[in-house]
Amino acid sequence: MKPDLISQTLKTYFVEKGKTIKVIQRYLRIHYKLIMDEKVLMKRVQNL
């Protein structure tokens, strides 16, 4: 995948730091005003 904002966030927080998808959803919503579905984020993680 291209290194976009969501991919970088997932790589940093989900893969490297072991945070949950719920925490990542909250982070994206608060910092970037992005509302992402849990299933979409899990699909993005599988494509990393």
C-alpha positions, 0 to 999 in steps of 0.5 A: 500500500501507499504510505498514506496517513491511515497506513502510517498510523496503523503501522505505527500504533497497531503493528509496532505499539500494539494498540487496539483498533478502537484506540486507533479509531479514536486517535484518527477521529480526534486528531484528523477528524476521520471517521473510519469503520473498524472493518475498513481498518482491519482490511487495511491492516491485512494489506500492510 
